[in-house]
Amino acid sequence: MIEPGLSIPERIDALLDAEVREALASADRVTRRTAQAFEQTRRVPREVTVNFSGGITQRCWSVSKGDGTYRVIYLPTAGYFSLCVESDFGPLDIGVHGPALGCFGSV
């Protein structure tokens, strides 16, 4: 369980730390390599406005550096991660949701 006294960025980091730790301990080589690659792009969680279909926007948290095309975002109201595509208007949710490494590894 995540400690209740943590800030939102600290909670996100705790989720990511646990996910990466589990992946690095996996017997599956692809899972380990995905975790290692994610760690190379991981950033301190930073609040950002994400665009959703229908013109909806929401304050979320960027957890990876964008590669010019994609980045991983944490959606606090949903409690999971999203793969977003970069656009002229900021990150755009493309409907790929779930664990951070699952989103990251889907491209």
N, C-alpha and C positions, 0 to 999 in steps of 0.2 A: 504494500500500500504506500502511496505517496504521502509524505508528511503534509498536514493541513496548513502549516504556517508558511509555506513556500510561496514566493511570488509566481505569477504566471510563467515568466521565462524559466524560472527554476523548476517548475513542474514539468514544462516541456522538455527541458534538459534531462530530467529524471526519467521521463518516458523514453527518450532517445537513448540514453545511456543503457537502460535495461534491454531495449531492443537490439542495440549494437552488440552488447555483451553476449546475449544469447546467440546471435548470428555468428559471432567470432568463435564461439565454442562449438558450433555445428560441425558435424562430420561431412556435410556437403560443401564441396569446394566453391561452387558458384555462390552459395549463400555467404560464405566467408569473404569472397572477393567483392561481392556487392556491398557488404558492410565496410570493407576497407575503402572502396571507391566513394561511398557516401561520406565517410569520415573526412575525405579530402575536400569535399564541397560543403561540409557542415559549417554553419555560422552560429554565432550567438543569436538566439531568437530575437527578431525585430518585427515590431508591429507594422502592418502594411494593409492597404485596402485592396481587397480581391473583388473582381467582377464575376458575376454569375449570369447565366442566361436570363433573359427577360429584363435586363437592366438593373438587377439587384446588386448592391455592393454590401460588403461586410468587412469589419476590421478583423484581421486574422494575424498570424505570426509566420514570417518567413524563417525557415530553419536550414535552408541550403542556399549557397550562392547560385544565382542563375548562370546557366551556361550560354545565355543569349537566346535560348529556345525554351527551356523548362526550368522550373524550380519547385521544391517541395515546401508546402505551406501547412501549418496546423490550423484547423478550424475549431476554435474553442467551444462554440455552441453545439457542434456535432460530436466533439471529443475524438476526432480522428484526423488523419493527414490527407492531403490532396496533392495531386500533380497538377500544376498550373503551367499554361503556356504564356510566354511573355508577349505582350501586345503594346501598341502605342499608348494604351490607356492603363497600363499596369498588368499585374498577373490576372489571367483569365482561367477560371476553373473549367476543366475539360471532363469532369465526371469520373476521374480515376481516384478512388478513395480507399482508405484502409491504413495499414501500418506504413510508417515512413519508408522502410526499405522496400516494401512491395510497390509503393508509388514510384520511388526512385529507380528501382530495377525494371520498371515496365517500359522504359525507353531504351 
